[in-house]
Amino acid sequence: MNNNASPEKILNLARSFMESRILLTGAELNLFTMLTPASLSAQEIARKIGADLRALTVLLDALTALGFLVKRIDTYQCSPILSPFLTVGSPNSILPIILHMAHLWGRWSDLRSVVQGSSSKEKPASSEDASELLDFIEAMHVVAAPIAPRIVSVVKPGSSKDLLDVGGASGTYTLAFLQAVPEMKATLFDRPKVIGMARKRLGQAGVLDRVTLVAGDFYKDELPTGHDLAFVSAIIHQNSPDQNLALFGKIFRSLNPSGRIVIRDHVMSVDRTRPVDGAIFAVNMVLGTTGGRTYTYEEIKDGLEEAGFTGIRLLQAGEHMDGLVEAFKT
């Protein structure tokens, strides 16, 4: 939305949740996988998933109208063009991130109550439910995989030999660093439930012999030591300033002398309105954490300095959570 906004554009934004909810429901019911390549009638689909025929038929017709399905007489099939992106098991699938958005739906529906201070809901734990955790970690891979090589090239890790990937999830960035620097070894640190996902992804990529997987909780545990580069991707936004200061201190202690930390996250303008994605994401943090938000460069810099880092600079600002800040342990 900008100064050229019209009543029509405002109304289109106001009702865009309808199209979103139709897509999310199709994903939650796994219709796209079911209808790839099969072509089924509404009655057949209803029997398979135990659905109300009238409601299901209306949903299928709406998904067809939006271009996600193809309807031939009384049968439906996932669009051949879109099915690679919407089906379980496809190497190009973005289904995990769509399912993650579906998990967020209820949380965002409580925004008015949260802003008014009348919400009785507790802040959700960080994806403790097993299925939601899997969706979240896979969603983060879907988001990170296309941009990881570019991020690594901006970091310029060529002289680094020992990487610490803090909260490294399933290893998307670990893999990108190892591919960029063949002599590098890495330690991936994340929660016990996540380590198995990292082992599988990095094993499939053939780099597991260069990686040490360490299970732990960076809110409670110290980090493994002996590294010259620490990468902190999409973490600081979930933390309060005090939590980030504690984390920066642990990373400082984990690094060798002259070691470097690089933070990837939204880096906000001083007035917190740019990038737009970062301003919107801050709302997600208000809804999903007790102290998280998106931070300005000045705030990140202050936290790093207090933890003992020097030589702090902004590598790139970024528009889509691809801001990069580096600092050094001297």
BATOR-31029 format. One record per residue: residue in three letters; residue number from 1; x, y, z of N, C-alpha, C in turn. Coordinates in steps of 0.05 Angstrom, whole numbers. Each point is the difference from the previous one (the first is absolute). Layout:
BEGIN
ALA, NUM, X, Y, Z, X, Y, Z, X, Y, Z
...
END
This chain:
BEGIN
MET, 1, 17, -24, 0, -17, 24, 0, 18, 25, 0
ASN, 2, -8, 20, -16, 16, 25, -2, -18, 24, -3
ASN, 3, 12, 23, -7, -16, 24, -3, -19, -1, -24
ASN, 4, 4, -20, -18, -18, -3, -22, -23, -19, 6
ALA, 5, -3, -7, 25, -21, -19, 8, -28, 12, -7
SER, 6, -17, -18, -9, -27, 8, -7, -19, -17, 17
PRO, 7, -26, 9, 2, -19, -17, 14, -1, -29, -10
GLU, 8, 3, -4, -26, 0, -27, -11, 23, -16, 11
LYS, 9, 24, 12, 0, 24, -14, 10, -3, -6, 30
ILE, 10, -11, 18, 15, -4, -5, 28, -19, -23, 4
LEU, 11, -22, -1, -15, -20, -21, 3, 12, -27, -9
ASN, 12, 17, 1, -21, 13, -25, -9, 18, -11, 22
LEU, 13, 14, 17, 14, 17, -8, 22, -18, -12, 23
ALA, 14, -22, 14, 5, -17, -9, 22, -12, -28, -4
ARG, 15, -5, -7, -25, -13, -26, -5, 20, -21, -10
SER, 16, 26, 7, -1, 19, -19, -10, 3, -24, 18
PHE, 17, -9, 2, 25, 1, -22, 19, -17, -23, -10
MET, 18, -20, 5, -16, -18, -21, -10, 16, -19, -18
GLU, 19, 14, 11, -19, 16, -16, -19, 21, -15, 16
SER, 20, 13, 13, 19, 20, -13, 16, -11, -24, 15
ARG, 21, -24, 4, 13, -12, -22, 15, -8, -23, -17
ILE, 22, -8, 5, -25, -7, -22, -19, 25, -16, -6
LEU, 23, 22, 14, -6, 25, -14, -6, 10, -16, 25
LEU, 24, 0, 13, 23, 9, -14, 24, -16, -25, 6
THR, 25, -26, 2, -4, -17, -23, 6, 6, -23, -20
GLY, 26, 4, 7, -25, 8, -21, -19, 25, -14, 7
ALA, 27, 19, 16, 11, 26, -12, 9, -4, -17, 24
GLU, 28, -16, 10, 20, -4, -15, 24, -14, -27, -5
LEU, 29, -18, -1, -20, -14, -25, -7, 17, -17, -19
ASN, 30, 24, 10, -8, 18, -14, -18, -13, -6, -27
LEU, 31, -17, 18, -9, -15, -4, -25, 19, 0, -24
PHE, 32, 21, 16, 0, 17, 3, -23, 16, -26, -5
THR, 33, 9, -12, 22, 14, -26, -3, -19, -21, -9
MET, 34, -24, -1, 12, -20, -20, -7, -8, 2, -29
LEU, 35, 0, 24, -11, -9, 4, -27, 24, 3, -20
THR, 36, 22, -11, 7, 24, -1, -17, 10, -29, -1
PRO, 37, -2, -14, -24, -12, 9, -25, -29, -9, -2
ALA, 38, -11, -11, 22, -27, -11, -1, -20, 22, -7
SER, 39, -22, -9, -13, -22, 18, -5, -25, -13, 13
LEU, 40, -11, 13, 20, -21, -11, 17, -25, 18, 1
SER, 41, -22, -13, 4, -25, 16, 4, -2, 9, 29
ALA, 42, -17, 19, 4, -4, 11, 27, -10, -23, 19
GLN, 43, -17, -18, -11, -9, -22, 17, 23, -18, 8
GLU, 44, 18, -6, -19, 23, -17, 7, 18, 13, 21
ILE, 45, 4, 26, -4, 18, 14, 19, -14, 1, 28
ALA, 46, -26, 5, 0, -14, 1, 26, 2, -26, 15
ARG, 47, -2, -22, -15, 2, -27, 13, 28, -4, 11
LYS, 48, 21, 9, -14, 27, -4, 8, 7, 16, 26
ILE, 49, -11, 24, 2, 8, 17, 23, -22, 4, 20
GLY, 50, -23, -12, -5, -23, 3, 18, -11, 28, 2
ALA, 51, -4, 12, -24, -9, 28, -1, -30, 3, -5
ASP, 52, -10, 23, 6, -27, 8, -8, 0, 6, -30
LEU, 53, -17, -14, -15, 1, 1, -29, -6, 29, -10
ARG, 54, -20, 13, 11, -7, 26, -9, 23, 20, 4
ALA, 55, 11, 0, 24, 22, 19, 6, 25, -7, -16
LEU, 56, 6, -25, -3, 23, -8, -15, -2, 8, -29
THR, 57, -24, -4, -12, -4, 7, -28, 4, 30, -4
VAL, 58, -10, 16, 18, 3, 29, -2, 30, 7, 2
LEU, 59, 14, -13, 18, 29, 5, 3, 15, -8, -25
LEU, 60, -6, -23, -11, 14, -9, -24, -5, 19, -24
ASP, 61, -25, 10, -2, -6, 19, -22, 15, 26, 4
ALA, 62, 2, 9, 25, 15, 24, 6, 30, -3, -6
LEU, 63, 11, -23, 7, 28, -6, -7, 5, -1, -30
THR, 64, -21, -10, -14, 2, 0, -29, -1, 29, -11
ALA, 65, -18, 16, 10, -3, 27, -9, 26, 16, 5
LEU, 66, 14, -7, 21, 26, 14, 6, 23, -11, -15
GLY, 67, -4, -22, -15, 21, -11, -17, 16, -23, 12
PHE, 68, -7, -8, 25, 15, -22, 12, -8, -27, -10
LEU, 69, -25, -3, -7, -10, -26, -11, -11, 4, -28
VAL, 70, -2, -23, -14, -12, 0, -27, -25, -18, 3
LYS, 71, -23, 10, -10, -25, -14, 2, -8, -10, -28
ARG, 72, -5, -26, -2, -10, -12, -25, -26, -14, 5
ILE, 73, -22, 11, -9, -27, -10, 6, -4, -1, 30
ASP, 74, 2, -24, 12, -5, -3, 29, 25, -9, 15
THR, 75, 23, 2, -12, 25, -8, 14, 19, 23, 3
TYR, 76, 18, -2, 19, 20, 21, 6, 28, -12, 0
GLN, 77, 19, 16, -9, 28, -8, 0, 17, 24, 6
CYS, 78, 21, -4, 14, 18, 22, 6, 12, 11, -26
SER, 79, 3, 26, -2, 12, 12, -24, 27, -12, -5
PRO, 80, 6, -11, -24, 26, -11, -5, 23, 20, 3
ILE, 81, -7, 25, -5, 21, 21, 2, 7, 5, 30
LEU, 82, -20, -2, 17, 4, 7, 28, 5, -24, 18
SER, 83, -6, -24, -9, 3, -24, 17, 28, -4, 11
PRO, 84, 21, 6, -16, 27, -3, 12, 5, 17, 25
PHE, 85, -15, 21, 3, 4, 18, 22, -19, -6, 24
LEU, 86, -20, -17, -5, -21, -3, 20, -4, -28, 10
THR, 87, 18, -18, -7, -4, -28, 7, 22, -10, 19
VAL, 88, -8, -18, 17, 19, -12, 19, 21, -16, -15
GLY, 89, 25, 4, 7, 22, -16, -12, 13, 12, -24
SER, 90, -13, 20, -12, 12, 13, -24, 25, 16, 9
PRO, 91, 22, -2, -15, 24, 15, 7, -4, 30, -1
ASN, 92, -20, 9, -15, -5, 29, -3, -24, 9, 17
SER, 93, -9, -17, 18, -25, 6, 15, 4, 23, 19
ILE, 94, -20, 18, 0, -1, 21, 20, -23, -5, 20
LEU, 95, -10, -25, -1, -21, -8, 18, 7, 5, 30
PRO, 96, 24, -6, 9, 7, 4, 28, -5, 29, 9
ILE, 97, 8, 19, -16, -4, 28, 8, -30, 8, 0
ILE, 98, -15, -12, -19, -29, 5, 0, -13, -11, 25
LEU, 99, 8, -25, 8, -10, -11, 25, 8, 16, 24
HIS, 100, 24, 11, 0, 9, 17, 22, -18, 25, 1
MET, 101, -7, 11, -23, -19, 23, 0, -27, -8, 12
ALA, 102, -8, -25, -6, -26, -9, 11, 2, -2, 31
HIS, 103, 23, -8, 11, 3, -1, 29, -2, 28, 12
LEU, 104, 9, 20, -15, 0, 27, 10, -28, 13, -1
TRP, 105, -18, -12, -15, -26, 13, -4, -15, 6, 26
GLY, 106, -1, -19, 18, -14, 5, 25, 13, 21, 17
ARG, 107, 27, 0, 0, 15, 19, 15, -6, 29, -10
TRP, 108, 0, 3, -26, -5, 27, -11, -28, 8, 4
SER, 109, -19, -18, 2, -28, 7, 4, -4, 13, 27
ASP, 110, 20, -3, 18, -2, 11, 27, 13, 28, 2
LEU, 111, 8, 11, -22, 16, 25, 0, -15, 23, 15
ARG, 112, -25, 4, -5, -14, 22, 13, 1, -3, 30
SER, 113, -6, -25, 10, 0, -4, 29, 28, 4, 12
VAL, 114, 21, -7, -15, 27, 4, 10, 6, 29, 2
VAL, 115, -7, 15, -21, 6, 29, 0, -16, 14, 22
GLN, 116, -24, -9, 5, -17, 12, 21, 8, -10, 28
GLY, 117, 18, -19, 1, 8, -11, 26, -20, -18, 13
SER, 118, -19, -10, -16, -21, -16, 12, 2, -30, -8
SER, 119, 21, -8, -13, 3, -28, -8, 6, -17, 24
SER, 120, -14, -22, 3, 5, -18, 22, 18, -23, -8
LYS, 121, 8, 0, -26, 17, -22, -9, 29, 4, 9
GLU, 122, 12, -22, 7, 29, 1, 6, 15, 1, -27
LYS, 123, 24, 12, 1, 16, 0, -24, 8, -29, -6
PRO, 124, -3, -9, -25, 6, -28, -6, 29, -6, 2
ALA, 125, 6, -24, 9, 28, -9, 1, 10, -2, -29
SER, 126, 26, 0, -3, 12, 1, -26, -2, -27, -14
SER, 127, -23, -4, -12, -5, -24, -17, 5, -26, 15
GLU, 128, -11, -2, 25, 5, -25, 15, -15, -24, -11
ASP, 129, -24, 5, -11, -15, -22, -12, 17, -12, -23
ALA, 130, 1, -27, 0, 18, -14, -18, -6, 7, -30
SER, 131, -26, -1, -7, -6, 5, -28, 4, 29, -7
GLU, 132, -6, 18, 18, 5, 29, -5, 30, 5, -2
LEU, 133, 15, -13, 17, 30, 4, -1, 10, -9, -27
LEU, 134, -9, -23, -10, 9, -10, -26, -7, 19, -22
ASP, 135, -25, 10, 0, -9, 19, -20, 17, 25, 1
PHE, 136, 6, 9, 25, 16, 25, 3, 28, -3, -11
ILE, 137, 13, -22, 8, 28, -4, -9, 1, -4, -30
GLU, 138, -19, -15, -11, -1, -3, -29, -6, 26, -14
ALA, 139, -18, 16, 12, -6, 26, -11, 24, 18, -1
MET, 140, 16, -1, 21, 24, 17, 1, 20, -9, -22
HIS, 141, 1, -26, -6, 17, -9, -22, -11, 10, -27
VAL, 142, -26, -1, -4, -12, 10, -25, 8, 29, -4
VAL, 143, -1, 16, 22, 6, 29, -2, 30, 4, -5
ALA, 144, 17, -15, 14, 28, 5, 0, 15, -11, -24
ALA, 145, -9, -23, -10, 15, -14, -21, 6, 18, -25
PRO, 146, -19, 15, -10, 6, 16, -24, 19, 23, 5
ILE, 147, 1, 11, 25, 16, 23, 5, 26, -6, 14
ALA, 148, 3, -24, 10, 24, -7, 16, 26, 4, -15
PRO, 149, 3, -9, -24, 26, 5, -14, 6, 30, -3
ARG, 150, -20, 16, -5, 5, 29, -3, 8, 12, 27
ILE, 151, -13, -8, 21, 7, 10, 27, 28, -8, 7
VAL, 152, 8, -24, -6, 27, -9, 6, 21, 16, -16
SER, 153, -7, 6, -25, 19, 15, -16, 4, 29, 11
VAL, 154, -20, 11, 12, 3, 27, 12, 16, -2, 26
VAL, 155, -3, -22, 15, 15, -4, 24, 30, -3, -5
LYS, 156, 7, -11, -24, 28, -5, -8, 14, -17, 21
PRO, 157, -6, -25, 2, 11, -17, 21, 27, -13, -8
GLY, 158, 12, 8, -21, 23, -15, -12, 22, -7, 19
SER, 159, 7, 18, 19, 22, -6, 18, -9, -15, 25
SER, 160, -26, -4, 3, -10, -14, 24, 2, -30, -2
LYS, 161, 8, -13, 22, 4, -29, -1, -20, -14, 18
ASP, 162, -10, 13, 21, -18, -13, 19, -25, 17, 5
LEU, 163, -22, -9, -11, -25, 14, 1, -17, -10, 24
LEU, 164, -13, 18, 14, -20, -7, 20, -26, 11, -11
ASP, 165, -19, -18, -7, -26, 8, -9, -19, -2, 24
VAL, 166, -6, 24, 11, -16, 2, 25, -30, -3, -8
GLY, 167, -13, -20, 12, -28, -4, -8, -2, -7, -29
GLY, 168, 17, -18, -9, 4, -6, -29, -23, -15, -13
ALA, 169, -20, -8, 15, -24, -14, -12, 9, -25, -14
SER, 170, -10, -4, -25, 7, -25, -14, 26, 2, -16
GLY, 171, 14, 22, 3, 27, 2, -12, 1, 14, -27
THR, 172, -20, 15, -7, 0, 13, -27, 24, 19, -3
TYR, 173, 6, 16, 20, 22, 19, -2, 27, -14, 5
THR, 174, 0, -20, 18, 24, -16, 4, 9, -11, -27
LEU, 175, -18, -12, -14, 6, -12, -26, 10, 21, -20
ALA, 176, -12, 23, -1, 8, 21, -18, 29, 10, 6
PHE, 177, 7, 2, 26, 27, 8, 8, 20, -22, -8
LEU, 178, -7, -25, 5, 19, -22, -6, 4, -2, -30
GLN, 179, -20, 5, -16, 3, -1, -29, 17, 22, -10
ALA, 180, -2, 23, 14, 16, 24, -9, 29, -3, 8
VAL, 181, 6, -13, 23, 27, -3, 10, 6, -30, 5
PRO, 182, 12, -13, -20, 3, -29, 2, 17, -9, 24
GLU, 183, 18, 17, 10, 17, -8, 23, -13, 6, 27
MET, 184, -24, 12, 0, -13, 8, 25, -13, -24, 13
LYS, 185, 0, 1, 27, -16, -19, 16, -20, 17, 16
ALA, 186, -21, -13, 9, -22, 15, 13, -11, -15, 24
THR, 187, -10, 16, 19, -15, -10, 23, -28, 12, -2
LEU, 188, -20, -17, -1, -28, 9, 0, -12, -5, 27
PHE, 189, -10, 22, 12, -12, -1, 27, -29, 5, -2
ASP, 190, -16, -18, 11, -29, 5, 0, -13, -20, 20
ARG, 191, -26, 3, 3, -15, -16, 19, 2, -30, -8
PRO, 192, -3, -17, 20, 3, -29, -5, -20, -10, -22
LYS, 193, -25, 10, 0, -19, -9, -20, 7, 8, -28
VAL, 194, 17, 20, -3, 8, 10, -26, 24, -14, -11
ILE, 195, 17, -9, 18, 26, -12, -9, -4, -23, -20
GLY, 196, -21, -16, 5, -5, -23, -19, -6, 10, -28
MET, 197, -14, 22, -2, -6, 12, -26, 26, 9, -14
ALA, 198, 17, 12, 16, 26, 9, -11, 17, -24, -9
ARG, 199, 0, -20, 16, 16, -24, -7, -10, -12, -27
LYS, 200, -26, -1, -4, -11, -11, -24, 8, 18, -24
ARG, 201, -5, 26, 2, 5, 18, -23, 30, 1, -7
LEU, 202, 17, 3, 20, 29, 2, -5, 11, -27, -9
GLY, 203, -12, -22, 10, 9, -26, -9, -7, -5, -29
GLN, 204, -23, 9, -8, -8, -3, -28, 18, 17, -18
ALA, 205, 10, 22, 10, 17, 18, -15, 29, -10, 0
GLY, 206, 6, -20, 15, 27, -12, 1, 21, 16, 14
VAL, 207, -9, 16, 20, 20, 17, 14, 0, -6, 30
LEU, 208, -13, -21, 9, -3, -5, 28, 27, -6, 13
ASP, 209, 20, -9, -15, 26, -5, 12, 15, 26, 6
ARG, 210, -10, 23, -9, 12, 26, 6, -16, 16, 21
VAL, 211, -20, -13, 11, -18, 15, 18, -2, -14, 27
THR, 212, 2, 15, 22, -6, -9, 27, -28, 10, 8
LEU, 213, -18, -18, 6, -27, 7, 8, -1, 0, 31
VAL, 214, -8, 23, 11, -1, 3, 29, -28, 8, 8
ALA, 215, -13, -16, 17, -27, 6, 9, 2, 17, 26
GLY, 216, -17, 20, 1, -1, 17, 23, -20, 22, -2
ASP, 217, -1, 18, 19, -18, 22, 1, 16, 25, 6
PHE, 218, 3, 18, -20, 17, 23, 5, -11, 20, 20
TYR, 219, -25, -4, 9, -10, 16, 22, 11, -10, 27
LYS, 220, 8, -25, 1, 9, -12, 25, 29, -8, 0
ASP, 221, 10, -9, -23, 26, -13, -2, 21, 19, -12
GLU, 222, 25, -4, 8, 22, 13, -14, 4, -13, -28
LEU, 223, 13, 14, -18, 3, -10, -27, 28, -13, -3
PRO, 224, 2, -19, -19, 26, -13, -5, 21, 22, -7
THR, 225, 25, -5, 8, 21, 19, -4, 18, -8, -23
GLY, 226, 19, 18, -7, 20, -7, -20, -7, 8, -29
HIS, 227, -15, 21, -4, -9, 7, -27, 10, 28, -8
ASP, 228, 3, 4, -26, 9, 26, -9, -22, 15, -15
LEU, 229, -23, -13, -3, -23, 13, -12, -26, -11, 12
ALA, 230, -17, 18, 11, -26, -8, 11, -21, 13, -18
PHE, 231, -19, -16, -9, -22, 9, -16, -26, -2, 16
VAL, 232, -14, 22, 1, -24, 2, 17, -23, 8, -19
SER, 233, -15, -19, -10, -19, 5, -20, -29, 0, 11
ALA, 234, -14, 22, -4, -29, 2, 6, -5, -8, 29
ILE, 235, 16, 10, 19, -4, -6, 28, -5, 25, 17
ILE, 236, 14, 21, -5, -2, 23, 19, -28, 12, 1
HIS, 237, -16, -4, -21, -27, 12, 1, -19, -14, 20
GLN, 238, 7, -25, 7, -17, -14, 20, 7, 7, 29
ASN, 239, 21, 16, 3, 11, 5, 27, -6, 29, 8
SER, 240, 0, 3, 27, 0, 27, 11, 28, 11, -1
PRO, 241, 5, 26, 4, 27, 10, 0, 18, -14, 21
ASP, 242, -11, -6, 23, 16, -14, 20, 7, -28, -9
GLN, 243, -18, -14, -13, 6, -27, -10, 21, 1, -21
ASN, 244, -1, 21, -17, 20, 2, -21, 28, 6, 12
LEU, 245, 0, 17, 20, 26, 6, 14, 12, -25, 11
ALA, 246, -17, -17, 13, 10, -25, 11, 10, -18, -22
LEU, 247, -14, -1, -22, 9, -17, -23, 26, 10, -11
PHE, 248, 2, 26, -4, 25, 11, -11, 23, -6, 18
GLY, 249, -5, 1, 26, 22, -7, 19, 9, -29, -3
LYS, 250, -19, -18, -3, 7, -28, -4, 16, -4, -26
ILE, 251, -9, 14, -21, 15, -3, -26, 28, 12, 3
PHE, 252, 2, 23, 14, 27, 12, 4, 18, -20, 13
ARG, 253, -10, -14, 20, 17, -20, 14, 6, -24, -17
SER, 254, -17, -6, -19, 4, -24, -17, 20, 5, -22
LEU, 255, 6, 25, -6, 17, 6, -23, 30, 1, 9
ASN, 256, 17, -7, -19, 29, 4, 4, 6, 29, -2
PRO, 257, 23, 9, 11, 9, 28, -4, 0, 7, -30
SER, 258, -9, 24, -7, -4, 9, -27, -23, -13, -15
GLY, 259, -15, -16, 15, -24, -13, -13, -21, 21, -7
ARG, 260, -18, -9, -17, -20, 18, -11, -28, -11, 4
ILE, 261, -19, 18, 7, -29, -7, 1, -14, 14, -24
VAL, 262, -17, -14, -13, -17, 12, -21, -29, -7, 7
ILE, 263, -17, 21, 1, -28, -2, 7, -16, 5, -25
ARG, 264, -18, -19, -7, -19, 4, -22, -28, 4, 12
ASP, 265, -13, 22, -7, -26, 6, 11, -11, 25, -14
HIS, 266, -24, 7, 6, -10, 27, -7, 18, 21, 14
VAL, 267, 8, 20, -15, 14, 23, 12, -17, 24, -6
MET, 268, -12, 11, 20, -21, 20, -4, 12, 29, -2
SER, 269, -15, 17, -14, 7, 28, -1, -5, 11, 28
VAL, 270, 11, 24, 5, -2, 12, 27, -29, 4, 8
ASP, 271, -18, 6, -19, -28, 4, 7, -16, -26, 0
ARG, 272, 13, -23, -6, -12, -27, 1, -21, -5, -21
THR, 273, -1, 16, -21, -21, -5, -20, 11, -13, -26
ARG, 274, 26, -3, -1, 13, -12, -23, 21, -20, 9
PRO, 275, 3, -23, -13, -17, -10, -22, -28, -7, 9
VAL, 276, -19, 1, -19, -28, -6, 6, -2, -28, 12
ASP, 277, 14, -19, -12, -1, -28, 10, 7, -1, 30
GLY, 278, 20, 16, 7, 9, 0, 28, -20, 12, 19
ALA, 279, -14, 21, -9, -21, 12, 17, -23, -19, 4
ILE, 280, -7, -15, -21, -22, -20, 2, 10, -23, 18
PHE, 281, 25, -8, -3, 10, -23, 15, 1, 7, 30
ALA, 282, 5, 25, 6, 0, 8, 29, -27, -6, 13
VAL, 283, -22, 3, -16, -26, -7, 11, -1, -30, 6
ASN, 284, 11, -16, -17, 1, -29, 5, 14, -6, 26
MET, 285, 21, 15, 6, 15, -4, 24, -16, 9, 25
VAL, 286, -15, 21, -3, -17, 8, 22, -20, -22, 7
LEU, 287, -10, -13, -21, -20, -21, 4, 12, -26, 9
GLY, 288, 25, -5, -7, 11, -27, 5, 22, -2, 21
THR, 289, 9, 23, 10, 22, -1, 20, -7, 19, 23
THR, 290, 15, -2, 22, -5, 17, 23, 17, 26, -2
GLY, 291, 21, 0, -17, 17, 24, -1, 12, 5, -27
GLY, 292, -7, -16, -20, 12, 3, -26, -10, 24, -16
ARG, 293, 16, 8, -19, -7, 22, -19, 22, 1, -21
THR, 294, -3, 18, -19, 22, 5, -19, 16, 24, 10
TYR, 295, 26, 0, -7, 18, 19, 12, 13, 18, -21
THR, 296, 7, 24, 8, 15, 18, -17, 30, -8, 2
TYR, 297, 15, 11, -20, 29, -5, 1, 12, 11, 26
GLU, 298, -8, 23, 8, 11, 12, 24, -5, -17, 25
GLU, 299, -23, -12, 1, -7, -18, 23, 17, -25, -1
ILE, 300, 4, -12, -23, 17, -23, -3, 29, 7, 7
LYS, 301, 9, 22, -10, 27, 10, 6, 4, 3, 30
ASP, 302, -19, 13, 13, 3, 5, 29, 2, -27, 15
GLY, 303, -16, -19, -7, 1, -26, 13, 27, -14, -4
LEU, 304, 10, 1, -25, 25, -13, -6, 23, 13, 15
GLU, 305, 0, 27, 1, 21, 14, 15, 0, -7, 29
GLU, 306, -24, -1, 12, -2, -6, 28, 10, -28, 6
ALA, 307, -2, -19, -20, 9, -27, 4, 31, -2, -5
GLY, 308, 12, 22, -10, 29, 0, -3, 10, 0, -29
PHE, 309, -18, 0, -19, 8, 0, -28, 9, 28, -9
THR, 310, 17, 0, -21, 9, 25, -12, -1, -3, -30
GLY, 311, 7, 22, -14, 0, -1, -29, -27, -6, -12
ILE, 312, -21, 10, 12, -28, -7, -8, -7, 16, -24
ARG, 313, -12, -13, -20, -9, 15, -24, -23, -15, -13
LEU, 314, -16, 15, -15, -22, -11, -15, 10, -9, -27
LEU, 315, -2, -26, -6, 9, -10, -26, -20, 5, -21
GLN, 316, -26, -3, 6, -21, 7, -18, -26, 4, 16
ALA, 317, -17, 18, -10, -25, 6, 14, -21, -21, -6
GLY, 318, -6, -5, -25, -19, -21, -7, -29, 8, 3
GLU, 319, -17, -13, -16, -29, 5, 1, -16, -23, 10
HIS, 320, 11, -24, 0, -15, -24, 7, 15, -18, 20
MET, 321, 5, 11, 23, 16, -13, 21, 27, -9, -11
ASP, 322, 12, 16, -16, 27, -6, -10, 20, 22, 7
GLY, 323, -7, 15, 22, 20, 19, 10, 22, -16, 14
LEU, 324, 24, 11, -2, 24, -14, 12, 17, 20, 16
VAL, 325, 6, -7, 24, 17, 16, 17, 23, -17, 10
GLU, 326, 25, 10, -2, 23, -15, 9, 14, 15, 23
ALA, 327, 15, -16, 16, 16, 12, 21, 22, -20, 7
PHE, 328, 20, 10, 15, 24, -16, 5, 6, -2, 30
LYS, 329, 12, -22, 8, 11, -4, 27, 30, 7, -2
THR, 330, 8, 21, 14, 28, 8, -2, 14, -5, 27
END
